[in-house]
Amino acid sequence: MAIIKSAKKAHRQSLRRKVVNMRRTRAMKDAVSNFRRALSGGKGSEAAATIPTLYQSIDKAVKRGVIKKNTAARMKSRLTKKLPVK
């Protein structure tokens, strides 16, 4: 455990940041799973309706530094390719 005062403060900060990052990651993963669930259920229009929230959660994760920009672009690209073409 940290002994120096600044190290104790850094540890407290890291624990707070961990909670925020985990919340952002969970929101992103939930959005992806909702999208995939709609696709597997054969509800293409419902899946298309979840795209804005999906993109929003992924972009917020990038903004917070939870995932990298290219990872987000790759995720969005691969997920939208799964949408049925009309």
PDB file of N, CA, C and O in Angstrom:
ATOM      1  N   MET A   1       0.835  -1.178   0.000  1.00  0.00           N
ATOM      2  CA  MET A   1       0.000   0.000   0.000  1.00  0.00           C
ATOM      3  C   MET A   1       0.880   1.241   0.000  1.00  0.00           C
ATOM      4  O   MET A   1       2.013   1.211   0.479  1.00  0.00           O
ATOM      5  N   ALA A   2       0.351   2.324  -0.538  1.00  0.00           N
ATOM      6  CA  ALA A   2       1.111   3.564  -0.651  1.00  0.00           C
ATOM      7  C   ALA A   2       1.422   4.146   0.732  1.00  0.00           C
ATOM      8  O   ALA A   2       0.601   4.078   1.647  1.00  0.00           O
ATOM      9  N   ILE A   3       2.604   4.709   0.863  1.00  0.00           N
ATOM     10  CA  ILE A   3       3.025   5.290   2.125  1.00  0.00           C
ATOM     11  C   ILE A   3       3.035   6.819   2.024  1.00  0.00           C
ATOM     12  O   ILE A   3       2.586   7.509   2.939  1.00  0.00           O
ATOM     13  N   ILE A   4       3.547   7.337   0.916  1.00  0.00           N
ATOM     14  CA  ILE A   4       3.663   8.786   0.731  1.00  0.00           C
ATOM     15  C   ILE A   4       2.284   9.380   0.461  1.00  0.00           C
ATOM     16  O   ILE A   4       1.433   8.759  -0.176  1.00  0.00           O
ATOM     17  N   LYS A   5       2.088  10.597   0.962  1.00  0.00           N
ATOM     18  CA  LYS A   5       0.791  11.261   0.860  1.00  0.00           C
ATOM     19  C   LYS A   5       0.328  11.411  -0.593  1.00  0.00           C
ATOM     20  O   LYS A   5      -0.842  11.182  -0.897  1.00  0.00           O
ATOM     21  N   SER A   6       1.228  11.788  -1.472  1.00  0.00           N
ATOM     22  CA  SER A   6       0.858  11.970  -2.883  1.00  0.00           C
ATOM     23  C   SER A   6       0.513  10.638  -3.542  1.00  0.00           C
ATOM     24  O   SER A   6      -0.328  10.581  -4.439  1.00  0.00           O
ATOM     25  N   ALA A   7       1.162   9.576  -3.097  1.00  0.00           N
ATOM     26  CA  ALA A   7       0.862   8.252  -3.641  1.00  0.00           C
ATOM     27  C   ALA A   7      -0.516   7.781  -3.189  1.00  0.00           C
ATOM     28  O   ALA A   7      -1.227   7.109  -3.936  1.00  0.00           O
ATOM     29  N   LYS A   8      -0.890   8.140  -1.952  1.00  0.00           N
ATOM     30  CA  LYS A   8      -2.224   7.791  -1.458  1.00  0.00           C
ATOM     31  C   LYS A   8      -3.297   8.523  -2.252  1.00  0.00           C
ATOM     32  O   LYS A   8      -4.331   7.950  -2.596  1.00  0.00           O
ATOM     33  N   LYS A   9      -3.039   9.791  -2.536  1.00  0.00           N
ATOM     34  CA  LYS A   9      -3.989  10.576  -3.317  1.00  0.00           C
ATOM     35  C   LYS A   9      -4.093  10.021  -4.738  1.00  0.00           C
ATOM     36  O   LYS A   9      -5.193   9.915  -5.279  1.00  0.00           O
ATOM     37  N   ALA A  10      -2.975   9.671  -5.337  1.00  0.00           N
ATOM     38  CA  ALA A  10      -2.981   9.107  -6.688  1.00  0.00           C
ATOM     39  C   ALA A  10      -3.774   7.802  -6.715  1.00  0.00           C
ATOM     40  O   ALA A  10      -4.475   7.514  -7.685  1.00  0.00           O
ATOM     41  N   HIS A  11      -3.661   7.025  -5.659  1.00  0.00           N
ATOM     42  CA  HIS A  11      -4.401   5.764  -5.580  1.00  0.00           C
ATOM     43  C   HIS A  11      -5.907   6.015  -5.493  1.00  0.00           C
ATOM     44  O   HIS A  11      -6.692   5.336  -6.155  1.00  0.00           O
ATOM     45  N   ARG A  12      -6.308   6.994  -4.673  1.00  0.00           N
ATOM     46  CA  ARG A  12      -7.725   7.357  -4.583  1.00  0.00           C
ATOM     47  C   ARG A  12      -8.258   7.824  -5.935  1.00  0.00           C
ATOM     48  O   ARG A  12      -9.367   7.465  -6.331  1.00  0.00           O
ATOM     49  N   GLN A  13      -7.465   8.622  -6.637  1.00  0.00           N
ATOM     50  CA  GLN A  13      -7.877   9.113  -7.951  1.00  0.00           C
ATOM     51  C   GLN A  13      -8.030   7.965  -8.942  1.00  0.00           C
ATOM     52  O   GLN A  13      -8.972   7.931  -9.734  1.00  0.00           O
ATOM     53  N   SER A  14      -7.095   7.033  -8.884  1.00  0.00           N
ATOM     54  CA  SER A  14      -7.151   5.915  -9.830  1.00  0.00           C
ATOM     55  C   SER A  14      -8.381   5.044  -9.577  1.00  0.00           C
ATOM     56  O   SER A  14      -8.965   4.505 -10.517  1.00  0.00           O
ATOM     57  N   LEU A  15      -8.771   4.906  -8.314  1.00  0.00           N
ATOM     58  CA  LEU A  15      -9.966   4.129  -8.003  1.00  0.00           C
ATOM     59  C   LEU A  15     -11.226   4.817  -8.526  1.00  0.00           C
ATOM     60  O   LEU A  15     -12.132   4.154  -9.032  1.00  0.00           O
ATOM     61  N   ARG A  16     -11.287   6.153  -8.404  1.00  0.00           N
ATOM     62  CA  ARG A  16     -12.436   6.902  -8.923  1.00  0.00           C
ATOM     63  C   ARG A  16     -12.497   6.807 -10.435  1.00  0.00           C
ATOM     64  O   ARG A  16     -13.569   6.612 -11.008  1.00  0.00           O
ATOM     65  N   ARG A  17     -11.354   6.944 -11.080  1.00  0.00           N
ATOM     66  CA  ARG A  17     -11.301   6.869 -12.542  1.00  0.00           C
ATOM     67  C   ARG A  17     -11.672   5.478 -13.033  1.00  0.00           C
ATOM     68  O   ARG A  17     -12.301   5.323 -14.080  1.00  0.00           O
ATOM     69  N   LYS A  18     -11.277   4.475 -12.270  1.00  0.00           N
ATOM     70  CA  LYS A  18     -11.604   3.099 -12.636  1.00  0.00           C
ATOM     71  C   LYS A  18     -13.121   2.905 -12.679  1.00  0.00           C
ATOM     72  O   LYS A  18     -13.642   2.260 -13.588  1.00  0.00           O
ATOM     73  N   VAL A  19     -13.821   3.464 -11.699  1.00  0.00           N
ATOM     74  CA  VAL A  19     -15.285   3.344 -11.661  1.00  0.00           C
ATOM     75  C   VAL A  19     -15.904   4.016 -12.878  1.00  0.00           C
ATOM     76  O   VAL A  19     -16.808   3.459 -13.500  1.00  0.00           O
ATOM     77  N   VAL A  20     -15.427   5.205 -13.223  1.00  0.00           N
ATOM     78  CA  VAL A  20     -15.955   5.938 -14.375  1.00  0.00           C
ATOM     79  C   VAL A  20     -15.689   5.167 -15.657  1.00  0.00           C
ATOM     80  O   VAL A  20     -16.567   5.037 -16.510  1.00  0.00           O
ATOM     81  N   ASN A  21     -14.477   4.660 -15.784  1.00  0.00           N
ATOM     82  CA  ASN A  21     -14.108   3.908 -16.995  1.00  0.00           C
ATOM     83  C   ASN A  21     -14.911   2.618 -17.110  1.00  0.00           C
ATOM     84  O   ASN A  21     -15.323   2.241 -18.207  1.00  0.00           O
ATOM     85  N   MET A  22     -15.134   1.946 -16.001  1.00  0.00           N
ATOM     86  CA  MET A  22     -15.910   0.707 -16.040  1.00  0.00           C
ATOM     87  C   MET A  22     -17.360   0.999 -16.412  1.00  0.00           C
ATOM     88  O   MET A  22     -17.984   0.219 -17.133  1.00  0.00           O
ATOM     89  N   ARG A  23     -17.900   2.115 -15.927  1.00  0.00           N
ATOM     90  CA  ARG A  23     -19.274   2.497 -16.265  1.00  0.00           C
ATOM     91  C   ARG A  23     -19.390   2.779 -17.760  1.00  0.00           C
ATOM     92  O   ARG A  23     -20.356   2.364 -18.402  1.00  0.00           O
ATOM     93  N   ARG A  24     -18.406   3.485 -18.312  1.00  0.00           N
ATOM     94  CA  ARG A  24     -18.415   3.818 -19.739  1.00  0.00           C
ATOM     95  C   ARG A  24     -18.254   2.543 -20.585  1.00  0.00           C
ATOM     96  O   ARG A  24     -18.907   2.392 -21.617  1.00  0.00           O
ATOM     97  N   THR A  25     -17.390   1.643 -20.143  1.00  0.00           N
ATOM     98  CA  THR A  25     -17.193   0.379 -20.858  1.00  0.00           C
ATOM     99  C   THR A  25     -18.461  -0.460 -20.827  1.00  0.00           C
ATOM    100  O   THR A  25     -18.836  -1.054 -21.838  1.00  0.00           O
ATOM    101  N   ARG A  26     -19.121  -0.514 -19.682  1.00  0.00           N
ATOM    102  CA  ARG A  26     -20.355  -1.293 -19.550  1.00  0.00           C
ATOM    103  C   ARG A  26     -21.444  -0.726 -20.456  1.00  0.00           C
ATOM    104  O   ARG A  26     -22.185  -1.485 -21.082  1.00  0.00           O
ATOM    105  N   ALA A  27     -21.548   0.600 -20.531  1.00  0.00           N
ATOM    106  CA  ALA A  27     -22.555   1.229 -21.395  1.00  0.00           C
ATOM    107  C   ALA A  27     -22.297   0.881 -22.856  1.00  0.00           C
ATOM    108  O   ALA A  27     -23.229   0.614 -23.615  1.00  0.00           O
ATOM    109  N   MET A  28     -21.023   0.887 -23.241  1.00  0.00           N
ATOM    110  CA  MET A  28     -20.666   0.560 -24.623  1.00  0.00           C
ATOM    111  C   MET A  28     -20.981  -0.898 -24.926  1.00  0.00           C
ATOM    112  O   MET A  28     -21.553  -1.206 -25.972  1.00  0.00           O
ATOM    113  N   LYS A  29     -20.614  -1.789 -24.025  1.00  0.00           N
ATOM    114  CA  LYS A  29     -20.859  -3.212 -24.248  1.00  0.00           C
ATOM    115  C   LYS A  29     -22.348  -3.530 -24.258  1.00  0.00           C
ATOM    116  O   LYS A  29     -22.793  -4.392 -25.015  1.00  0.00           O
ATOM    117  N   ASP A  30     -23.118  -2.843 -23.427  1.00  0.00           N
ATOM    118  CA  ASP A  30     -24.566  -3.040 -23.430  1.00  0.00           C
ATOM    119  C   ASP A  30     -25.175  -2.597 -24.748  1.00  0.00           C
ATOM    120  O   ASP A  30     -26.067  -3.262 -25.273  1.00  0.00           O
ATOM    121  N   ALA A  31     -24.702  -1.478 -25.290  1.00  0.00           N
ATOM    122  CA  ALA A  31     -25.215  -0.986 -26.573  1.00  0.00           C
ATOM    123  C   ALA A  31     -24.898  -1.975 -27.692  1.00  0.00           C
ATOM    124  O   ALA A  31     -25.733  -2.231 -28.560  1.00  0.00           O
ATOM    125  N   VAL A  32     -23.692  -2.525 -27.665  1.00  0.00           N
ATOM    126  CA  VAL A  32     -23.302  -3.511 -28.687  1.00  0.00           C
ATOM    127  C   VAL A  32     -24.143  -4.774 -28.557  1.00  0.00           C
ATOM    128  O   VAL A  32     -24.582  -5.334 -29.561  1.00  0.00           O
ATOM    129  N   SER A  33     -24.370  -5.223 -27.330  1.00  0.00           N
ATOM    130  CA  SER A  33     -25.155  -6.444 -27.151  1.00  0.00           C
ATOM    131  C   SER A  33     -26.622  -6.225 -27.523  1.00  0.00           C
ATOM    132  O   SER A  33     -27.264  -7.132 -28.052  1.00  0.00           O
ATOM    133  N   ASN A  34     -27.163  -5.025 -27.253  1.00  0.00           N
ATOM    134  CA  ASN A  34     -28.529  -4.730 -27.675  1.00  0.00           C
ATOM    135  C   ASN A  34     -28.646  -4.764 -29.195  1.00  0.00           C
ATOM    136  O   ASN A  34     -29.624  -5.277 -29.738  1.00  0.00           O
ATOM    137  N   PHE A  35     -27.651  -4.218 -29.873  1.00  0.00           N
ATOM    138  CA  PHE A  35     -27.627  -4.228 -31.332  1.00  0.00           C
ATOM    139  C   PHE A  35     -27.564  -5.656 -31.869  1.00  0.00           C
ATOM    140  O   PHE A  35     -28.310  -6.025 -32.776  1.00  0.00           O
ATOM    141  N   ARG A  36     -26.659  -6.453 -31.292  1.00  0.00           N
ATOM    142  CA  ARG A  36     -26.515  -7.841 -31.757  1.00  0.00           C
ATOM    143  C   ARG A  36     -27.763  -8.668 -31.453  1.00  0.00           C
ATOM    144  O   ARG A  36     -28.149  -9.528 -32.245  1.00  0.00           O
ATOM    145  N   ARG A  37     -28.385  -8.412 -30.320  1.00  0.00           N
ATOM    146  CA  ARG A  37     -29.609  -9.114 -29.957  1.00  0.00           C
ATOM    147  C   ARG A  37     -30.728  -8.800 -30.950  1.00  0.00           C
ATOM    148  O   ARG A  37     -31.487  -9.688 -31.338  1.00  0.00           O
ATOM    149  N   ALA A  38     -30.826  -7.537 -31.359  1.00  0.00           N
ATOM    150  CA  ALA A  38     -31.841  -7.141 -32.334  1.00  0.00           C
ATOM    151  C   ALA A  38     -31.567  -7.794 -33.687  1.00  0.00           C
ATOM    152  O   ALA A  38     -32.496  -8.184 -34.393  1.00  0.00           O
ATOM    153  N   LEU A  39     -30.297  -7.909 -34.040  1.00  0.00           N
ATOM    154  CA  LEU A  39     -29.937  -8.552 -35.313  1.00  0.00           C
ATOM    155  C   LEU A  39     -30.265 -10.037 -35.286  1.00  0.00           C
ATOM    156  O   LEU A  39     -30.824 -10.570 -36.244  1.00  0.00           O
ATOM    157  N   SER A  40     -29.923 -10.697 -34.205  1.00  0.00           N
ATOM    158  CA  SER A  40     -30.150 -12.143 -34.136  1.00  0.00           C
ATOM    159  C   SER A  40     -31.627 -12.465 -34.048  1.00  0.00           C
ATOM    160  O   SER A  40     -32.048 -13.558 -34.426  1.00  0.00           O
ATOM    161  N   GLY A  41     -32.423 -11.520 -33.548  1.00  0.00           N
ATOM    162  CA  GLY A  41     -33.865 -11.715 -33.470  1.00  0.00           C
ATOM    163  C   GLY A  41     -34.552 -11.505 -34.804  1.00  0.00           C
ATOM    164  O   GLY A  41     -35.766 -11.680 -34.910  1.00  0.00           O
ATOM    165  N   GLY A  42     -33.793 -11.131 -35.822  1.00  0.00           N
ATOM    166  CA  GLY A  42     -34.366 -10.906 -37.138  1.00  0.00           C
ATOM    167  C   GLY A  42     -35.072  -9.572 -37.249  1.00  0.00           C
ATOM    168  O   GLY A  42     -35.879  -9.368 -38.156  1.00  0.00           O
ATOM    169  N   LYS A  43     -34.780  -8.670 -36.344  1.00  0.00           N
ATOM    170  CA  LYS A  43     -35.419  -7.358 -36.361  1.00  0.00           C
ATOM    171  C   LYS A  43     -34.425  -6.331 -36.897  1.00  0.00           C
ATOM    172  O   LYS A  43     -33.806  -5.594 -36.129  1.00  0.00           O
ATOM    173  N   GLY A  44     -34.281  -6.289 -38.212  1.00  0.00           N
ATOM    174  CA  GLY A  44     -33.322  -5.384 -38.843  1.00  0.00           C
ATOM    175  C   GLY A  44     -33.659  -3.932 -38.610  1.00  0.00           C
ATOM    176  O   GLY A  44     -32.763  -3.112 -38.408  1.00  0.00           O
ATOM    177  N   SER A  45     -34.953  -3.594 -38.636  1.00  0.00           N
ATOM    178  CA  SER A  45     -35.335  -2.190 -38.437  1.00  0.00           C
ATOM    179  C   SER A  45     -35.068  -1.757 -36.997  1.00  0.00           C
ATOM    180  O   SER A  45     -34.678  -0.616 -36.751  1.00  0.00           O
ATOM    181  N   GLU A  46     -35.278  -2.664 -36.054  1.00  0.00           N
ATOM    182  CA  GLU A  46     -34.989  -2.350 -34.654  1.00  0.00           C
ATOM    183  C   GLU A  46     -33.489  -2.187 -34.440  1.00  0.00           C
ATOM    184  O   GLU A  46     -33.052  -1.323 -33.680  1.00  0.00           O
ATOM    185  N   ALA A  47     -32.703  -3.025 -35.117  1.00  0.00           N
ATOM    186  CA  ALA A  47     -31.246  -2.914 -35.019  1.00  0.00           C
ATOM    187  C   ALA A  47     -30.777  -1.590 -35.604  1.00  0.00           C
ATOM    188  O   ALA A  47     -29.887  -0.939 -35.058  1.00  0.00           O
ATOM    189  N   ALA A  48     -31.385  -1.198 -36.722  1.00  0.00           N
ATOM    190  CA  ALA A  48     -31.013   0.078 -37.337  1.00  0.00           C
ATOM    191  C   ALA A  48     -31.384   1.248 -36.430  1.00  0.00           C
ATOM    192  O   ALA A  48     -30.708   2.277 -36.436  1.00  0.00           O
ATOM    193  N   ALA A  49     -32.444   1.098 -35.658  1.00  0.00           N
ATOM    194  CA  ALA A  49     -32.864   2.161 -34.751  1.00  0.00           C
ATOM    195  C   ALA A  49     -31.897   2.311 -33.576  1.00  0.00           C
ATOM    196  O   ALA A  49     -31.815   3.383 -32.977  1.00  0.00           O
ATOM    197  N   THR A  50     -31.169   1.249 -33.243  1.00  0.00           N
ATOM    198  CA  THR A  50     -30.228   1.325 -32.121  1.00  0.00           C
ATOM    199  C   THR A  50     -28.861   1.865 -32.535  1.00  0.00           C
ATOM    200  O   THR A  50     -28.008   2.109 -31.682  1.00  0.00           O
ATOM    201  N   ILE A  51     -28.648   2.055 -33.843  1.00  0.00           N
ATOM    202  CA  ILE A  51     -27.355   2.538 -34.326  1.00  0.00           C
ATOM    203  C   ILE A  51     -26.951   3.876 -33.696  1.00  0.00           C
ATOM    204  O   ILE A  51     -25.802   4.004 -33.274  1.00  0.00           O
ATOM    205  N   PRO A  52     -27.837   4.883 -33.610  1.00  0.00           N
ATOM    206  CA  PRO A  52     -27.396   6.158 -33.012  1.00  0.00           C
ATOM    207  C   PRO A  52     -26.910   6.017 -31.566  1.00  0.00           C
ATOM    208  O   PRO A  52     -25.905   6.623 -31.193  1.00  0.00           O
ATOM    209  N   THR A  53     -27.606   5.232 -30.759  1.00  0.00           N
ATOM    210  CA  THR A  53     -27.156   5.064 -29.374  1.00  0.00           C
ATOM    211  C   THR A  53     -25.862   4.251 -29.321  1.00  0.00           C
ATOM    212  O   THR A  53     -25.009   4.474 -28.462  1.00  0.00           O
ATOM    213  N   LEU A  54     -25.734   3.319 -30.242  1.00  0.00           N
ATOM    214  CA  LEU A  54     -24.509   2.524 -30.325  1.00  0.00           C
ATOM    215  C   LEU A  54     -23.318   3.419 -30.642  1.00  0.00           C
ATOM    216  O   LEU A  54     -22.289   3.358 -29.969  1.00  0.00           O
ATOM    217  N   TYR A  55     -23.464   4.249 -31.669  1.00  0.00           N
ATOM    218  CA  TYR A  55     -22.384   5.164 -32.054  1.00  0.00           C
ATOM    219  C   TYR A  55     -22.078   6.145 -30.925  1.00  0.00           C
ATOM    220  O   TYR A  55     -20.916   6.464 -30.671  1.00  0.00           O
ATOM    221  N   GLN A  56     -23.107   6.614 -30.259  1.00  0.00           N
ATOM    222  CA  GLN A  56     -22.912   7.573 -29.179  1.00  0.00           C
ATOM    223  C   GLN A  56     -22.103   6.964 -28.040  1.00  0.00           C
ATOM    224  O   GLN A  56     -21.198   7.606 -27.506  1.00  0.00           O
ATOM    225  N   SER A  57     -22.423   5.742 -27.671  1.00  0.00           N
ATOM    226  CA  SER A  57     -21.702   5.109 -26.566  1.00  0.00           C
ATOM    227  C   SER A  57     -20.253   4.810 -26.949  1.00  0.00           C
ATOM    228  O   SER A  57     -19.349   4.944 -26.125  1.00  0.00           O
ATOM    229  N   ILE A  58     -20.038   4.406 -28.199  1.00  0.00           N
ATOM    230  CA  ILE A  58     -18.669   4.138 -28.651  1.00  0.00           C
ATOM    231  C   ILE A  58     -17.869   5.441 -28.696  1.00  0.00           C
ATOM    232  O   ILE A  58     -16.716   5.477 -28.267  1.00  0.00           O
ATOM    233  N   ASP A  59     -18.477   6.507 -29.213  1.00  0.00           N
ATOM    234  CA  ASP A  59     -17.771   7.791 -29.306  1.00  0.00           C
ATOM    235  C   ASP A  59     -17.448   8.364 -27.932  1.00  0.00           C
ATOM    236  O   ASP A  59     -16.394   8.974 -27.748  1.00  0.00           O
ATOM    237  N   LYS A  60     -18.338   8.176 -26.973  1.00  0.00           N
ATOM    238  CA  LYS A  60     -18.063   8.648 -25.621  1.00  0.00           C
ATOM    239  C   LYS A  60     -16.921   7.864 -24.986  1.00  0.00           C
ATOM    240  O   LYS A  60     -16.134   8.417 -24.218  1.00  0.00           O
ATOM    241  N   ALA A  61     -16.834   6.581 -25.307  1.00  0.00           N
ATOM    242  CA  ALA A  61     -15.727   5.776 -24.786  1.00  0.00           C
ATOM    243  C   ALA A  61     -14.405   6.271 -25.356  1.00  0.00           C
ATOM    244  O   ALA A  61     -13.393   6.288 -24.655  1.00  0.00           O
ATOM    245  N   VAL A  62     -14.408   6.674 -26.626  1.00  0.00           N
ATOM    246  CA  VAL A  62     -13.193   7.221 -27.234  1.00  0.00           C
ATOM    247  C   VAL A  62     -12.838   8.549 -26.583  1.00  0.00           C
ATOM    248  O   VAL A  62     -11.675   8.806 -26.271  1.00  0.00           O
ATOM    249  N   LYS A  63     -13.836   9.383 -26.384  1.00  0.00           N
ATOM    250  CA  LYS A  63     -13.621  10.705 -25.802  1.00  0.00           C
ATOM    251  C   LYS A  63     -13.018  10.598 -24.415  1.00  0.00           C
ATOM    252  O   LYS A  63     -12.178  11.416 -24.042  1.00  0.00           O
ATOM    253  N   ARG A  64     -13.430   9.609 -23.650  1.00  0.00           N
ATOM    254  CA  ARG A  64     -12.921   9.404 -22.306  1.00  0.00           C
ATOM    255  C   ARG A  64     -11.607   8.641 -22.276  1.00  0.00           C
ATOM    256  O   ARG A  64     -10.986   8.530 -21.219  1.00  0.00           O
ATOM    257  N   GLY A  65     -11.167   8.109 -23.420  1.00  0.00           N
ATOM    258  CA  GLY A  65      -9.903   7.377 -23.462  1.00  0.00           C
ATOM    259  C   GLY A  65     -10.033   5.926 -23.052  1.00  0.00           C
ATOM    260  O   GLY A  65      -9.034   5.273 -22.749  1.00  0.00           O
ATOM    261  N   VAL A  66     -11.265   5.408 -23.039  1.00  0.00           N
ATOM    262  CA  VAL A  66     -11.465   4.018 -22.655  1.00  0.00           C
ATOM    263  C   VAL A  66     -10.994   3.096 -23.779  1.00  0.00           C
ATOM    264  O   VAL A  66     -10.366   2.068 -23.529  1.00  0.00           O
ATOM    265  N   ILE A  67     -11.306   3.478 -25.022  1.00  0.00           N
ATOM    266  CA  ILE A  67     -10.802   2.746 -26.190  1.00  0.00           C
ATOM    267  C   ILE A  67     -10.157   3.747 -27.139  1.00  0.00           C
ATOM    268  O   ILE A  67     -10.375   4.953 -27.020  1.00  0.00           O
ATOM    269  N   LYS A  68      -9.372   3.250 -28.072  1.00  0.00           N
ATOM    270  CA  LYS A  68      -8.695   4.130 -29.016  1.00  0.00           C
ATOM    271  C   LYS A  68      -9.585   4.444 -30.210  1.00  0.00           C
ATOM    272  O   LYS A  68     -10.572   3.755 -30.468  1.00  0.00           O
ATOM    273  N   LYS A  69      -9.218   5.494 -30.931  1.00  0.00           N
ATOM    274  CA  LYS A  69     -10.028   5.980 -32.043  1.00  0.00           C
ATOM    275  C   LYS A  69     -10.179   4.946 -33.150  1.00  0.00           C
ATOM    276  O   LYS A  69     -11.273   4.758 -33.682  1.00  0.00           O
ATOM    277  N   ASN A  70      -9.092   4.280 -33.497  1.00  0.00           N
ATOM    278  CA  ASN A  70      -9.163   3.292 -34.574  1.00  0.00           C
ATOM    279  C   ASN A  70      -9.945   2.056 -34.152  1.00  0.00           C
ATOM    280  O   ASN A  70     -10.593   1.420 -34.983  1.00  0.00           O
ATOM    281  N   THR A  71      -9.891   1.714 -32.879  1.00  0.00           N
ATOM    282  CA  THR A  71     -10.680   0.594 -32.368  1.00  0.00           C
ATOM    283  C   THR A  71     -12.158   0.910 -32.507  1.00  0.00           C
ATOM    284  O   THR A  71     -12.951   0.052 -32.895  1.00  0.00           O
ATOM    285  N   ALA A  72     -12.524   2.140 -32.191  1.00  0.00           N
ATOM    286  CA  ALA A  72     -13.921   2.556 -32.316  1.00  0.00           C
ATOM    287  C   ALA A  72     -14.363   2.524 -33.766  1.00  0.00           C
ATOM    288  O   ALA A  72     -15.461   2.059 -34.073  1.00  0.00           O
ATOM    289  N   ALA A  73     -13.523   3.012 -34.656  1.00  0.00           N
ATOM    290  CA  ALA A  73     -13.860   3.022 -36.080  1.00  0.00           C
ATOM    291  C   ALA A  73     -14.041   1.597 -36.590  1.00  0.00           C
ATOM    292  O   ALA A  73     -14.951   1.320 -37.371  1.00  0.00           O
ATOM    293  N   ARG A  74     -13.180   0.709 -36.147  1.00  0.00           N
ATOM    294  CA  ARG A  74     -13.278  -0.684 -36.569  1.00  0.00           C
ATOM    295  C   ARG A  74     -14.559  -1.329 -36.033  1.00  0.00           C
ATOM    296  O   ARG A  74     -15.232  -2.069 -36.750  1.00  0.00           O
ATOM    297  N   MET A  75     -14.886  -1.049 -34.786  1.00  0.00           N
ATOM    298  CA  MET A  75     -16.112  -1.595 -34.205  1.00  0.00           C
ATOM    299  C   MET A  75     -17.339  -1.107 -34.962  1.00  0.00           C
ATOM    300  O   MET A  75     -18.212  -1.900 -35.314  1.00  0.00           O
ATOM    301  N   LYS A  76     -17.406   0.197 -35.212  1.00  0.00           N
ATOM    302  CA  LYS A  76     -18.566   0.764 -35.898  1.00  0.00           C
ATOM    303  C   LYS A  76     -18.686   0.200 -37.303  1.00  0.00           C
ATOM    304  O   LYS A  76     -19.786  -0.094 -37.771  1.00  0.00           O
ATOM    305  N   SER A  77     -17.568   0.054 -37.964  1.00  0.00           N
ATOM    306  CA  SER A  77     -17.582  -0.473 -39.327  1.00  0.00           C
ATOM    307  C   SER A  77     -18.075  -1.917 -39.362  1.00  0.00           C
ATOM    308  O   SER A  77     -18.928  -2.270 -40.176  1.00  0.00           O
ATOM    309  N   ARG A  78     -17.542  -2.730 -38.493  1.00  0.00           N
ATOM    310  CA  ARG A  78     -17.921  -4.151 -38.482  1.00  0.00           C
ATOM    311  C   ARG A  78     -19.373  -4.350 -38.065  1.00  0.00           C
ATOM    312  O   ARG A  78     -20.054  -5.235 -38.582  1.00  0.00           O
ATOM    313  N   LEU A  79     -19.845  -3.536 -37.138  1.00  0.00           N
ATOM    314  CA  LEU A  79     -21.228  -3.685 -36.691  1.00  0.00           C
ATOM    315  C   LEU A  79     -22.219  -3.226 -37.758  1.00  0.00           C
ATOM    316  O   LEU A  79     -23.254  -3.863 -37.951  1.00  0.00           O
ATOM    317  N   THR A  80     -21.920  -2.144 -38.444  1.00  0.00           N
ATOM    318  CA  THR A  80     -22.849  -1.668 -39.465  1.00  0.00           C
ATOM    319  C   THR A  80     -22.853  -2.565 -40.690  1.00  0.00           C
ATOM    320  O   THR A  80     -23.849  -2.627 -41.411  1.00  0.00           O
ATOM    321  N   LYS A  81     -21.757  -3.257 -40.931  1.00  0.00           N
ATOM    322  CA  LYS A  81     -21.723  -4.202 -42.050  1.00  0.00           C
ATOM    323  C   LYS A  81     -22.678  -5.367 -41.823  1.00  0.00           C
ATOM    324  O   LYS A  81     -23.101  -6.019 -42.778  1.00  0.00           O
ATOM    325  N   LYS A  82     -23.017  -5.632 -40.575  1.00  0.00           N
ATOM    326  CA  LYS A  82     -23.908  -6.744 -40.259  1.00  0.00           C
ATOM    327  C   LYS A  82     -25.381  -6.413 -40.502  1.00  0.00           C
ATOM    328  O   LYS A  82     -26.228  -7.306 -40.529  1.00  0.00           O
ATOM    329  N   LEU A  83     -25.680  -5.117 -40.680  1.00  0.00           N
ATOM    330  CA  LEU A  83     -27.077  -4.729 -40.940  1.00  0.00           C
ATOM    331  C   LEU A  83     -27.535  -5.296 -42.277  1.00  0.00           C
ATOM    332  O   LEU A  83     -26.771  -5.301 -43.242  1.00  0.00           O
ATOM    333  N   PRO A  84     -28.760  -5.767 -42.342  1.00  0.00           N
ATOM    334  CA  PRO A  84     -29.279  -6.278 -43.614  1.00  0.00           C
ATOM    335  C   PRO A  84     -29.475  -5.123 -44.609  1.00  0.00           C
ATOM    336  O   PRO A  84     -29.952  -4.046 -44.253  1.00  0.00           O
ATOM    337  N   VAL A  85     -29.093  -5.384 -45.861  1.00  0.00           N
ATOM    338  CA  VAL A  85     -29.205  -4.374 -46.908  1.00  0.00           C
ATOM    339  C   VAL A  85     -30.613  -4.413 -47.466  1.00  0.00           C
ATOM    340  O   VAL A  85     -31.160  -5.483 -47.731  1.00  0.00           O
ATOM    341  N   LYS A  86     -31.194  -3.236 -47.643  1.00  0.00           N
ATOM    342  CA  LYS A  86     -32.559  -3.171 -48.182  1.00  0.00           C
ATOM    343  C   LYS A  86     -32.537  -3.034 -49.678  1.00  0.00           C
ATOM    344  O   LYS A  86     -33.593  -2.965 -50.307  1.00  0.00           O
TER     345      LYS A  86
END
